[in-house]
């Protein structure tokens, strides 16, 4: 029995569409992966900045406590 030309054409068309979609999906996945890498780098940078800020804030808090402790028992009206 000879092969059905219409069925073969349909199969070829579906195969092409599948392959085109697969290529597009691969490209889009690559873009998302690249964007995710960029976001990870930015989060790492922000994490470092936050750690630095927290360290500076703790030092400032300690200095404020030190200054306030020095004022305990002093007359606020003496300038």
C-alpha positions, 0 to 999 in steps of 0.5 A, a space after each residue: 500500500 503506497 504511503 499517504 502523501 497528505 499524511 506525510 506532508 502533515 507529519 512533516 509540517 507538525 515536525 517542523 512546527 515542533 522543532 521550531 517551537 523547541 528552538 524558541 523554547 531553548 532560546 527563551 530558557 537561555 534568556 531566563 537562565 541569563 536573567 536569573 544569573 544576573 539577579 543572583 549577582 545583584 542579590 549577592 551584591 545587595 547582601 554584601 551592602 546589607 551586611 555592611 550597613 548592619 555593621 555600621 548601624 551596630 557601631 552607631 548604636 554602640 556609640 549612641 549608647 556610650 554617649 547616652 551612658 555618659 550623660 546619665 546623672 548629669 544635669 541637662 541644664 548645664 551646658 
